[in-house]
Amino acid sequence: MAVSQEIGKKIDGKKQIDNLISESNDMLKSLREFFYMVPIQCDPYTGIDACSVINLPRMWEYDPDMKFDQSEDPALHYRWFKLTQDQFLVQDELFRRYIDWVSSAREMVEKFSPEKLDEFDEESKTVRKWIEMSERLPSDDSKEMFLRFKKHFLSQQKIISSLLEHVK
């Protein structure tokens, strides 16, 4: 009886991991669309002449309330445009989906591979900052910025995929 329960737990664990991988693939597609939808602007308050407030086109809506760390690398002189209401709603939905996903994924990592939990949590902090769009950026190239984000997201996905070895 104990053997059949153990097999059932492994099947359930494998199914949960497969669902997490599938959900992360869907989420990554949605995140890619979102990142490409939001333009990047030069931050005129970094003191770089090419990005001064005077040089900003009038059509740009600048968010003066955006917080940044004075100790940040001065090469980080770009940031995301202020989100429109529709973009904000998309961001909010993606953030909610990510938080739900990462909570479930974290439980699985804790259960099957606790030695990878710190790495998973560290990547989670980075991914959340990217989805929040709260950090200044080194480039105005949306594709490059998405690839930088994707690297961290895929690190988490790889950790989840590696759990399959523990439930086989």
Beta strands, then each sheet from edge to edge (+ up, - down):
strand 1: 40-42
strand 2: 78-80
sheet 1: 1+ 2-
end
